[in-house]
Amino acid sequence: MKLSIKNMVCPRCIIVVKQELEKIKLVAENVTLGEITFKEVLSDEHLTYLKNGLASHGFEVLDDRKAMIIEKVKNIIVSIIHSTEEVAIKRNFSDIIAEQIP
């Protein structure tokens, strides 16, 4: 199960989300900017606890497909801006975004 998370924009955000997961005793397979991946589907109760915990830090679990795509684009752009690779600088944002969003 993948959850898209709004307002995750830096490595510190990943740490905060991981701490929140530990608080409610959930184990994530992977936590990246804007996304949490679980091996199994979360129960409604766990999802509610997670949403409330993340909201207390200014994050939001996204349910709307359009909002998820917008958040992914924002996170890709933030990653490009923070990247020091010359490859990212010499390429168009649209090309990089098209490669990373299925």
URKATA-V215930 format. One record per run of one state. SS is the DSSP state (H for helix, E for strand, L for the rest). FROM is the first residue (numbers start at 1). LEN is the number of residues. If there is no record, write none. Layout:
SS/FROM/LEN, SS/FROM/LEN
//
This chain:
L/1/1, E/2/5, L/7/4, H/11/13, L/24/6, E/30/3, L/33/2, E/35/3, L/38/6, H/44/12, L/56/4, E/60/3, L/63/2, H/65/18, L/83/3, H/86/5, L/91/2, H/93/8, L/101/2
//
